[in-house]
Amino acid sequence: METQTIRFFHRGQVQEISDAPVTRTVLQYLREDVRCTGTKEGCAEGDCGACTVVIGELQDSGDVEFKAVNACIQFLPTLDGKALVTVEDLRQADGALHPVQEAMVECHGSQCGFCTPGFVMSLWALYQQHTPGGEPPARQEICDALTGNLCRCTGYRPIVDAGQRMMALPAPQADRLNPKQIADTLRNLKRGETFHYNARGQHFYAPRTAAEFGAIKAAEPNIRILAGSTDVGLWVTKQFRELGNLLYVGQVEDLNTIAERDGFIEIGAAVTLERAYAALNVAHPELEEMWKRFASLPIRNAGTLGGNIANGSPIGDSMPALIALGTEVVLQRGDVRRTMPLEDLYLAYQKTAMTEGEFVAGLRVPVEGPQYFRTYKLSKRFDEDISAVCAAFGITVENGFVTSACIAFGGMAATPKRAALTEAALTGQPWNEATARAGMAALGQDYTPLSDMRATASYRARGAANLLYRFWLETREGALSAAEVNVRAIGAGEPVSA
């Protein structure tokens, strides 16, 4: 297969790259190759947001979708066919500041300035979703958009104020970032076949179809699959690993779909976490709090739900909730597919039921969930933190008795795992405090957690039991509904009911 150049739109024109290493990050390219040094490096692992840039992708509608991502962990070849927007692009052709930048100045949202370009780019992505002079984003929407940006100077209030102020300022009159022009350019850059990039003996493949993807994976079973680089990227930036050839799922069109069929929400492996959870939240609104606390918006904009499932981390936030909902995983080898319950995918730590050459093609999540369903997360920080314990509870109650139960935890074992003995302790029993406490006792037989940097074993065991008790408090007769319990409001000391 003949090698091709990486083509993307940046700084008002198409850039073509032919000699960069496959795992060169977008941040390295910006700072070292083209001297766009406004984008900063803070953590090199997608946590601090100093490196935030915006990626523009052409949609089926013909419009361009702009989303904030972390440049420090994105590999350069993944930009092929996309637009890259950095803080240098925001200044208007007449030299005036963009309203986002002007608002940051007016609201005193910058002190040392190191983190400021990242905040500006996250706000610029939010700005694109609203009409200047129209309804501004709500304060919580601004806070959600900034979960991936850390600042040690301002205390955040002036930055959030800038997010509210930016929409009231006059719209750009000499904006060099014309969405229609960018859309036309990306339309011309769109490939109809597999993109193949070869640099220094390392190959990067970006197929357009699942059939092409499956064929490459079957021919080279040990090739590394790459999705959003939110985990694999750290193998390079932190562990300095050599990854070998890469097979990129991000351009596979038939794996980037969401559809409802036969009572299931079918989510392709290339669908980002943000899109996947937005779709799931319609059928299962109880997922919203977990969705908003999963990593940060830039990570959810890049990472995929399929990648999170395939990774199989024992502390991954997606798996407990999906297991409790009865999710099925779709596996593919070549052009042959099979389906299994998600809980059966995980055999041991970092070991799955996938055979050689097989990959996660998608997920099937039931539209109808259990009568009572909740997800909870214990972590040191409220936003952008890895779980110490992640839990999902689903039960159905008839005539006051539990008729079915599905409970799953992350952070309590070597894999995401159901609490079989706890489920048995609840099923057939009246849904009351005594039954809940019997389930709490059974949890100690289901799991033997470990101590690590995030939590001790005793904390995890006690926290897991307390989450089950909380679940009972929230679902017992006369309790507030999930919609009435706003965890963020409680944390702010606000009343949860009138």
N, C-alpha and C positions, 0 to 999 in steps of 0.2 A: 504494500500500500504506500503510495507516494506521500511524502511529507508536505505539509502546507504551513503557511504563516499564520500567526495569531492576528486577527483583525478585530479592532474595536474602535469606537468613537470616543475621542478625548481631546480636550482643548480645541474644539471647533473643527476637527478633521479626523479622518480615519488614520489610525496608527497601525503599522504592520511590524510584527516582531518575528524574527526568524532564528535568533541565536540564544535566547534566554533559557536557562535550565527549566525543566518541567516544573520543579517545585519552587521556583523563584516566586516570592509573594508579591502581591500587588503593592504593598508598602515598600518593599525593597526596590521595585521598579520605579515608583514615584520618587523616592528620596535619592536614590543612588544613580538611576539611569537617566531620568529626565529632570531632575532637580526641582521637583514640585514638593518643596519641603514644608508646606503648610500642614500637611498631614503628619502627625507625630507618632512615635513609638513609645508606649508606656510599659505595657506588660508582655506583649508578643504572644498573648494567648486568648485574646478576644474578650477580656473582662473590663478593661478600663475605659474603652471608647475613644481614646485619644487619636486612634487611627481611623475613625469612622469616615467612610466615603459613601457615595450613593451610586447604586447600579441601576441603569435603565434597561428594561427588557421589553421587546415588542410583544404585544398580546394579540390574540386571535381577532379582537375587535379592531385592530389597527392602531390602537393607542399605545403609548409607552407607560409602563408601570415603573415608578421610581421607589426604591427601597434602600434603607440604610444597612450597610454591612461592615464587618471589620476587615480592613485591608491587610492587617498583620497576619491573618491565617488563610487568606484566599490566594490560591495559586493562579499565576498569570494566565495560563491557557484557558481557565474557566471564563475569562472575559470575552472569548471569541463570540462575535455577533452581538455584543452588548454595548451599552454606553457607560462610560466611567465619568462621574462628576466629582470634582474635588473642590476644596474651598477656594482655590485660585480661579475657578470658573464663575464664581458668583458675582464678582464685581462687574457692573454693567459696562457697556461699550463706551459710555461717556465718562467713566471713572467713578460714578456714584456707587455707594454701597447698596447691596440687596436689602430689602426690608428686614430680613432675618438678622443681618449684620447690624443694620441701623438700630433695630430694637435692642440688641445686646448692648450697644453703646449707650442708648438712652436709659436703659434699666440698670446700668452698671453691673452687667452679668459676667464681667471678666476681671480677674485680678492678676495672677501671675501669667495667665494666657496660654499655658501649655495645653490645657484641655479644651480651650475655646473652639478651635476648628472642628473638633469632633462634635461638640454640642451644636455648633452652627449647622453642620451637615445633617444631624438628626432632626433639627428643627426645619431645615430646608425640605427634607423628605416629607415631613408633616405638612408643611406649607403647600406642597403640591397637591395635597388631598382636599384643600379648602379654597374657596373663592375669595380673593382679596376684597375687603370691604363687606363681605358677607358674614355669615355666622362663624365666629372664631371657634377654635377647638376648645372643648371643656378643659378645665384645669387638670382633671384626672387623666384625660387623653394625652395632655402634654407630659404629665409625669410618667405615664406608661411608655410614651415615645422616647423618654430619656433614661429608662432603666438601664441601658447599656453604657451610660456615660457617667464617670465618676469625677468629682471635683473636690479638692481639699481646701479651697479658699472661700468661696462665696456663700456656702450654706444653702445653695440651690434656689432659694426664694427669688433672687433677682433674675435667675435664668428662666424659671417658670414664668415670672412676670413678662419676660421678653417673648416667651411663647404666646402669651395672650396679646401682647402689644403688636406683634409683627403683622397681624391681619388688618389692623387699623391703619397702617401706614400706606401711602400711595403705592400702587402696583408698579413693578419695574417698567420703565418706558424704553429702555435700550437693553433688554435682556438678551444676552448672547446664547441662552439656553432655550431655543425655540423647540417645543415638543414636536411640532409637525415636521420640522427639518430633521430632528433626531429620528423620528419614526421613519421618514423616507430613507435616511441613511441606513438604519438597521434593516429595513426591508431589502435593501440591496446587498447587505452583508449576510443575509440569511442563507444557510447552506441546505441543500437538499439531500446530502449524503453524509456519511460519517466524516467528522473532522479528525484528521490524524496529524499530530505534531511530534516530531522526533528531534531531540536535542541531546547531543553527546551520548547517544546510544540508549537514552531513556525515551519510551514512547508514551504518548497521551492520546487516548481514543475517546471521542465524544460521538457515539452513534445517535441517529435520529429516530430509530424504531427499536422496540423491544426485541424483535427478531434479530436485528443486527447486534444488539447488546448481548443477547443470549448466545449467538454464534461466536462472538469474540471470547466470551467467558468460557464457553465449552472448549474452544481451541486452546485457551491458556487458563486453566482452572485456578492457578495461583495468582492471577493478576489482581492487583489491589483495586477494589471498587471505591470510587470517590463520589461523595454527594456534596455536602455543604462545607467540607473542610473544617467543621467545628470541632472535630476530634482528631482526625488525621493531620490537620494543619499543625497541631501541637507536637506531633511526632517529629516534625521537621524543625519547628522553631524552638522547642524546648529539649527534645531528646536527640536532635541532630541525626535522625535515622535516614537511611537510604531506603526509598520506598519501592524501587523497581518500576515497572510499567503501571500506568494508571488507566482505569476504565471509568469514565465520567458519566454519571446517570442524569446530570442536569439538563441535557438537551434531548432526552428520549421523550418524544411528544406523547406517545401512548402510555407512558408511565407517569405522566404529569397531569392526570385527569382525576376528577371527583364526580361520581355518579351515584344515584340511588336506584338500586335494582333488587327486586325480590325481597324486600324487607331489610336490605343491608345498605350501608353507605360504603361504597367502594373507593378506596383511596390509593392511587398509584404511588410507587416507591419514590418517585421524583418530586412529589408534592411537598412543599416546604411546611415546616411545623406551623407557621403562622396561618397559612391557608387551610391546612388540615384541621387545626383546632377551631378555626372560625366556622368551618362546615360542621364539625362535630357538635359545637356549642349550640347550634340550632336545634338539634334533636335532643341533646343532653346539656341543658344550661348549667347543670351542677358542675360542669367541667371548667367554667369560666375562671374561677379563682386559681385553679391549677394552671390553666393556660397562661394567665397573666404573670404567674410566678415562675414559669418555666424559663430558666436562663434570662435572656434579655431580648428585646425586639430585634436588634441586629443579628443575634444568633438564630432566632426563630425565622428570620427572613432568609437565612442561608441554609441552615440545617433542615433535614427532611425527617418526616415521621418514619419512613421506611428505614432510614439510616439509624435512627435511634433504636428501632426494633432490632435491626441486624446487629448492632453493637452489643446489645444484651447486657449492658452494665447492670450490676445488682442495685445500683442507686439511680438508675434512669427513672425519670418521673412519668413517662408515658405508659410503661408496661402494666403497673398495678391497676390503673384505671381501665385500660383496654381489656385486661384479663377479666376484671369484675363485670365488664359489659358483655362478655362472651365473644370477644373478637376472634376472627380467624385470620391466619396469615397465609398469603399466597406465595408459594415458592416456584421458581422456574429454573429448568436446566435445558439449554438449547431452546427448543420451542415447546417443550412439555411442561405443563403446570400441575401442581397438586396443592391441596388446601389442608391445613390442620389447625386445631385450636392453638391460639397463641401460647397458652401455658405449657403446651407440649414441645415448644420450640427449644426451650432452655433445658439442657441436660446437666450441666455443671458450670463452674466458673469459666467464662470465655469459651464454652463448648456448646454448640447447638446441634439440632437434628438435621441441618443442611448437609447434603452429600457433596462430593467433589464437583465443582462446576455449577453448583446451584446458588441461586441468589434470591433475595426477597423482592418479589415483583409488586406486592401491594398488600392491602389489608381490607377485610370485610367486617365492618362494625355494625351490629344490629341497630336498627332504627328505634325499636322498642327496648327500653332498658328495664331494670327491676323497678318495683314500685317505689322503693326508697334507695337513693344512690347518693353517695358523698365521696369526695376525695379530699385528703388532707396532706399537708407537708410540714415537717419539722426541719428547720434549718437555722443557722446562726444569724443570717440576714433574711429580711423579708423578701427582698427582690434579688435577683441575679445571684443565687447561691445554690450549691449542690445539696441535696437532701441528706439529712442524717437518717430520717425515716420518712417514707412515703407510703400512704395507705389508701385503699379504695374499698368501700363497703357497698354491697348491693343485697337487699333482701326484699322479699314479698311477704306481706302479712294478710291473712284472711281470717276474719272472725276473731281477731286478736292473737292469732298464732302464726309463727313464722313457718311458711310453707317452703321457702327456698332461700338459700344464702350463698353468696359468692364473695369471698374476702381475699384480697391480695395485698402483699406488702413488698416494698423495696427497701433495701438497707438492713434487712433482717436475716439474710441468708446469702449464699454465694450466687444466687440467681433471683430474679423476681419470682415470687412463689405464693401459691394459694395457701390459706390457712385451713386445711382440711378438717382438723380436729375441732377447731373453733366453729366452723360451719356446722359440723355435726352437733356440737353443743347447743347451737341456736335452733336448728331445724326441728320443727314439731313442738317447740316450747312457746309459751305465751311471751309476747314481746313486752317484757317488764324489766325492772331493775335487777331482779334476781337472775334472770336469764342473761342479761348483759354481763353481770359479774361472773357468771359461770363461763361465759365466753372469754372474758378477760383472763381467767385462770387457765383456760385451755390454750391460750396463745403461748404460754410458757412451754407447752409441749410441742407446739408447731415449729417454734423457732429457737435457735441458739445463736443470738447475734454476737458479733465481735466488737472489740474496742479499736478505734483508730483515731485519726486526727480530728474527725468531725464529732464523734460522740463515743462514750463508753458503752459497753454492753448493757450495763444496768440501766443507763439512761434510755437506750433504745427499747429495752424490754418494758420499762415503766411507761415510756412515751407511747408505745404501741397499744398497751392496755388502756391508757387514758384516752386515746383516740377512739377506741371502741366504745368507751363510756360516753364520750362526747357525741358519737354517732347516735347512741340511744337517746341522749338528752334532746337531740335535734329532731328525732323521728318519733318520739313517744307521742301518745295522744295529747293534743293541745299544744304541741310545740310549734314554734315559728317555722314557716316554710324556708326552703333554701334561698328563695328570692328575697325573703325578709331579713336574712342574716348577712350583713355586709361586713366581712372580716376587716376590711380597710377602715370602715367607720368605727368599729369596735377598737381597733388599734389606735385611732385618733381620739378616743374617749367620747365619741358621739353616741347618743342613744340608738338602739337598734329597732325600736318601735315607738309609736306615738304615745 
